[in-house]
Amino acid sequence: MAAIPVQFMQAKCYTPTRVWNGTDYSKDMLGIAIHWMDADLASCDTTFISGNRLSSSHFGVENSTIHQYVKTEDTAWSVGDWVGNLRTISVEMSASPSTEASNETYVTSAHLCLEIFAKIGMTPSRDRLFPHNHFCPTECPGTVNLDRLWNIISGIISSSTVGVDQPIVPQGTIQTTLADFVPSQTVPSVVPMPIQVHFMVEVTVPVANVRLSPSLSSPIEVQYSQGASWDCVEKMQGDMVEVNGQQSDIWYKSSRHGWYISACVCKIL
């Protein structure tokens, strides 16, 4: 197989480094979290680069193509558990309910996993491969078979003369270059992780749109009238909103339904 570089395209939603509340989780990594795309690589690119879904992954694999969305030293918003995010590197495999991952996708993913293990200084083992649903209730990784993936990884290790504590790039196979560089293309601004809060807000405009995510392009899920109030559990940066001459890019997440409302249309009680 010809050498295939990893194409880097920065995801919008991620958190720089793996340090959180004074703890450097890069020194306590769990391993690799495996996902299915539930679509194809092109859809995965759009989802992560746009940031509309407030999620990301480190890598996406489809057949012999590897895309990287988040640097390995940074934290992807991936597994539905924040400490789990901090302690894993996530790999999305091209598969869906109607299309199983191809054998080429499995082989490419196996080589990538070995590169990841080497990069984080971890001895490859089956129990260091985690399905997404290990961290939260979800169908993901769906039809992806982690035992099959591990069997391919084991076969590569067995046929390689390189020690498992060294970077493994079998001759004649994929030579990945994990991105540790600033990409040449324009990088979207980083969206900060949600900040946990606990307060009430009250709608201050005649009609307030409540959206699925903190974006003006996100679907309107419900509308609330002036005076309506509810508990909020998170605040985060999103699209800039202007109402009556006031601007804000802060959005609040409701504890009632998990949807978002702009700080421009409500006040904290």
C-alpha positions as CSV (number, residue, x, y, z in Angstrom):
1,M,0.0,0.0,0.0
2,A,1.3,3.4,-0.9
3,A,2.2,5.8,1.8
4,I,-0.8,8.0,2.7
5,P,-0.4,11.1,4.8
6,V,-3.0,12.2,7.3
7,Q,-4.9,15.3,6.1
8,F,-5.4,17.8,8.9
9,M,-8.6,19.9,9.0
10,Q,-9.2,21.7,12.3
11,A,-12.5,20.9,14.1
12,K,-14.3,23.9,15.6
13,C,-15.2,22.3,18.9
14,Y,-12.3,21.1,21.0
15,T,-10.3,22.1,24.1
16,P,-6.6,22.9,23.9
17,T,-4.4,20.6,26.0
18,R,-5.6,17.9,28.3
19,V,-5.2,19.9,31.5
20,W,-8.4,20.4,33.5
21,N,-8.8,21.8,37.0
22,G,-5.1,21.6,37.6
23,T,-4.7,17.9,36.5
24,D,-2.8,16.9,33.4
25,Y,-4.7,14.0,32.0
26,S,-2.2,13.4,29.3
27,K,-0.2,11.5,31.9
28,D,-3.1,9.2,32.7
29,M,-4.5,8.2,29.3
30,L,-7.0,5.3,29.0
31,G,-6.5,4.5,25.3
32,I,-8.4,4.9,22.1
33,A,-12.2,5.4,21.8
34,I,-13.7,3.9,18.7
35,H,-16.8,5.4,17.0
36,W,-18.8,4.8,13.8
37,M,-19.6,7.8,11.7
38,D,-23.2,6.7,11.1
39,A,-22.5,8.3,7.7
40,D,-19.4,8.8,5.5
41,L,-16.2,10.8,5.8
42,A,-17.5,13.8,3.9
43,S,-20.4,14.1,6.3
44,C,-18.0,13.7,9.2
45,D,-15.8,16.5,7.9
46,T,-18.8,18.9,7.6
47,T,-20.1,18.0,11.1
48,F,-16.8,18.7,12.9
49,I,-15.5,21.6,10.9
50,S,-18.8,23.5,11.1
51,G,-19.1,23.0,14.9
52,N,-22.9,23.0,14.6
53,R,-23.2,19.7,16.5
54,L,-20.8,20.7,19.3
55,S,-18.8,17.6,18.9
56,S,-15.5,16.4,17.4
57,S,-13.1,13.5,17.2
58,H,-9.4,13.3,16.6
59,F,-9.5,11.1,13.5
60,G,-11.8,9.9,10.8
61,V,-11.1,6.9,8.6
62,E,-12.7,5.8,5.4
63,N,-11.0,3.1,3.3
64,S,-7.4,4.3,2.9
65,T,-8.1,7.9,3.8
66,I,-7.4,9.4,7.2
67,H,-8.5,12.9,8.2
68,Q,-7.4,14.4,11.5
69,Y,-9.7,17.1,13.2
70,V,-8.0,17.6,16.6
71,K,-4.4,17.4,17.5
72,T,-3.6,14.4,19.7
73,E,-2.4,16.6,22.5
74,D,-5.7,18.4,22.5
75,T,-9.1,17.2,23.8
76,A,-11.9,16.3,21.4
77,W,-15.5,16.6,22.5
78,S,-16.2,13.0,21.7
79,V,-17.3,10.4,24.2
80,G,-20.1,12.1,26.2
81,D,-18.0,12.1,29.4
82,W,-15.6,14.9,30.1
83,V,-12.9,13.0,31.9
84,G,-13.3,10.3,29.3
85,N,-12.6,13.0,26.6
86,L,-9.5,14.1,28.5
87,R,-8.1,10.5,28.7
88,T,-8.8,9.2,25.2
89,I,-8.0,9.7,21.5
90,S,-11.0,9.1,19.4
91,V,-11.2,7.4,16.0
92,E,-14.3,7.5,13.8
93,M,-14.7,4.6,11.3
94,S,-16.8,5.0,8.2
95,A,-19.8,2.8,8.9
96,S,-23.6,3.1,9.3
97,P,-26.6,0.8,9.9
98,S,-26.8,0.2,6.2
99,T,-23.0,0.1,5.4
100,E,-20.5,-1.9,7.4
101,A,-16.9,-0.6,7.6
102,S,-14.9,-2.0,4.7
103,N,-11.9,-4.3,5.3
104,E,-9.7,-1.4,4.0
105,T,-11.2,0.9,6.7
106,Y,-10.4,-1.7,9.4
107,V,-6.8,-2.1,8.1
108,T,-6.2,1.6,7.9
109,S,-7.7,2.1,11.4
110,A,-5.5,-0.6,12.8
111,H,-2.3,1.1,11.5
112,L,-3.6,4.4,12.8
113,C,-4.3,2.9,16.3
114,L,-0.7,1.6,16.4
115,E,0.6,5.1,15.6
116,I,-1.6,6.5,18.3
117,F,-0.4,4.0,20.9
118,A,3.2,4.8,20.0
119,K,2.6,8.5,20.2
120,I,1.1,8.4,23.7
121,G,3.7,5.8,24.9
122,M,1.1,3.1,25.5
123,T,1.6,-0.7,24.9
124,P,-1.1,-1.8,22.5
125,S,-3.7,-4.1,24.0
126,R,-7.3,-5.1,23.4
127,D,-8.4,-3.5,26.7
128,R,-7.1,-0.1,25.6
129,L,-9.6,0.0,22.8
130,F,-12.9,1.4,24.1
131,P,-16.3,1.5,22.3
132,H,-18.0,4.9,22.5
133,N,-20.8,3.3,24.5
134,H,-18.3,2.4,27.3
135,F,-18.6,6.1,28.3
136,C,-22.2,6.9,27.8
137,P,-25.5,5.3,26.6
138,T,-25.3,5.3,22.8
139,E,-25.6,2.9,19.9
140,C,-22.1,4.0,18.7
141,P,-19.9,2.3,17.5
142,G,-22.7,0.3,16.0
143,T,-21.6,-2.3,13.5
144,V,-17.9,-1.6,14.1
145,N,-16.3,-4.8,15.6
146,L,-13.5,-4.0,18.0
147,D,-12.4,-7.6,18.2
148,R,-11.9,-7.6,14.5
149,L,-10.0,-4.4,14.7
150,W,-7.7,-5.8,17.5
151,N,-7.0,-9.0,15.5
152,I,-5.7,-6.9,12.7
153,I,-3.6,-4.8,15.1
154,S,-2.2,-8.0,16.6
155,G,-1.3,-9.3,13.2
156,I,0.6,-6.1,12.3
157,I,2.5,-6.3,15.6
158,S,3.4,-10.0,15.0
159,S,4.7,-9.3,11.5
160,S,6.6,-6.2,12.5
161,T,10.2,-6.2,13.7
162,V,9.7,-2.9,15.5
163,G,9.1,-3.1,19.2
164,V,5.7,-2.1,20.5
165,D,7.2,0.7,22.5
166,Q,8.5,2.3,19.3
167,P,6.6,4.0,16.4
168,I,5.2,1.3,14.2
169,V,5.2,2.0,10.5
170,P,5.4,-1.3,8.7
171,Q,7.3,-1.2,5.5
172,G,5.1,-0.8,2.4
173,T,2.0,0.1,4.5
174,I,0.5,3.3,5.6
175,Q,2.9,5.9,7.0
176,T,0.8,8.3,9.1
177,T,2.0,11.7,10.2
178,L,0.0,12.7,13.2
179,A,-0.5,16.5,13.1
180,D,1.6,18.5,15.4
181,F,1.7,21.6,13.3
182,V,-0.3,24.7,12.6
183,P,-2.3,24.0,9.4
184,S,-2.0,26.3,6.5
185,Q,-5.7,26.9,6.1
186,T,-7.6,29.4,8.2
187,V,-8.5,27.8,11.6
188,P,-11.9,28.6,13.0
189,S,-11.9,30.2,16.5
190,V,-12.0,27.7,19.3
191,V,-15.4,27.2,21.0
192,P,-14.8,27.1,24.7
193,M,-16.2,24.2,26.6
194,P,-19.5,24.8,28.3
195,I,-19.2,26.3,31.8
196,Q,-21.4,24.7,34.4
197,V,-23.8,27.2,36.0
198,H,-26.9,27.1,38.1
199,F,-29.2,30.1,37.9
200,M,-32.6,31.1,36.6
201,V,-33.2,33.2,33.5
202,E,-36.3,35.2,32.5
203,V,-37.3,36.1,28.9
204,T,-37.1,39.9,28.4
205,V,-38.4,40.1,24.8
206,P,-41.9,39.5,23.5
207,V,-40.9,36.2,21.9
208,A,-37.6,34.3,22.4
209,N,-36.4,31.5,20.1
210,V,-35.0,28.5,21.9
211,R,-32.6,26.5,19.7
212,L,-31.1,23.0,19.5
213,S,-27.6,24.5,19.7
214,P,-26.1,28.0,20.3
215,S,-26.2,28.9,16.6
216,L,-28.6,31.1,14.6
217,S,-28.6,28.4,11.9
218,S,-29.8,25.7,14.4
219,P,-33.4,24.7,14.3
220,I,-35.9,26.6,16.6
221,E,-37.3,24.0,19.0
222,V,-39.7,26.2,20.9
223,Q,-40.6,29.8,21.5
224,Y,-41.2,31.4,24.9
225,S,-43.1,34.5,25.7
226,Q,-41.8,37.4,27.8
227,G,-41.7,36.6,31.5
228,A,-41.1,32.8,31.0
229,S,-38.3,31.5,33.3
230,W,-36.4,28.3,33.9
231,D,-33.2,26.9,35.4
232,C,-29.9,27.0,33.4
233,V,-27.1,24.5,33.7
234,E,-24.5,25.7,31.2
235,K,-23.3,28.8,29.5
236,M,-21.1,28.9,26.4
237,Q,-20.0,30.9,23.5
238,G,-21.9,30.7,20.2
239,D,-23.2,32.9,17.4
240,M,-23.3,36.6,18.0
241,V,-26.8,37.9,18.6
242,E,-28.0,41.5,18.5
243,V,-31.3,42.6,20.0
244,N,-32.3,46.2,20.6
245,G,-28.8,47.5,20.1
246,Q,-27.2,45.0,22.5
247,Q,-24.8,42.2,21.3
248,S,-23.8,39.0,23.0
249,D,-22.3,35.7,21.9
250,I,-23.2,34.0,25.2
251,W,-25.9,31.3,25.3
252,Y,-27.6,29.5,28.2
253,K,-28.6,25.9,28.2
254,S,-31.9,25.0,29.9
255,S,-32.1,22.2,32.4
256,R,-35.7,21.6,31.2
257,H,-34.9,20.3,27.8
258,G,-31.2,20.9,27.0
259,W,-31.9,23.6,24.4
260,Y,-30.2,27.0,24.1
261,I,-31.3,30.6,24.4
262,S,-29.2,33.7,23.7
263,A,-28.3,35.9,26.6
264,C,-29.6,38.8,24.5
265,V,-33.2,37.8,25.0
266,C,-33.2,37.0,28.7
267,K,-31.8,38.1,32.1
268,I,-30.4,36.3,35.0
269,L,-32.7,36.3,38.1
